[in-house]
Amino acid sequence: MTRDKYEKIQLPRRFGINAENSVLVKNMRELKRHAFVKDRDSFSVRTYYHSSVSKFKKAPHLVTTGKKRLFKRAPRLFRDGLWLIVADKVDAKDCEFRGTIWINENDEATVEIATGPGTVRTVTNDGVIDERYLLITGQYSPNIKLNECVSKCRSTELRNVIFEFSYYGVPVGWKNERFICWEITDDGSHKCRFFKK
């Protein structure tokens, strides 16, 4: 079974690490009625195509948006075949660094990060990498904050996976921490039973 975008976003919570606090909304009626949306004035919104027809198009990301703007844009997004992942606002300007952590079956961590404000998409989609580390078990990078991120990912005991993450100057996410994991994906080796189809 392959997981859709929203299911991938929920994986970090399943393994006890900080993730976004979000809900999946599939149409305008749900958006207007959902308690999560009613209780907030601003959001971060990711989207994905739920139909196979559009799966190769790049889905838009509303990094931060207010309720009024969201309600104005949402009808078009739904018409275009997108579902919305509506989350608590996480402001990209508060980001200190972001990137990916790949942990292999030997517990080696390959870390690629972009520093400064921005979203993890600058690393995963645009290939912007300011620093790269290969950390074997017991080895640490010169960046103490980055070591915290790697430790949290290693604590899941998931191997042959890629963690997309960010580190913020302020607490974010459902656990209210500075480290947040956006997604956990299979590295393509299919050695991790959890990710087998």
Secondary structure, 3 states (H helix, E strand, C coil): CCCCHHHHHHHHHHCCCCCCCEEEECCHHHHHHCHHHHCCCEEEEEEEECCHHHCCCCCCEEEEEEHHHHHHHHHHHHHCCEEEEEEECCCHHHEEEEEEEEECCCCCEEEEEEECCCCCHHHHCCCCCCEEEEECCCCCCCCHHHHHHHHHHHCCCCCCEEEEEEEEEEEECCCCEEEEEEEEEECCCCCCHHHCC
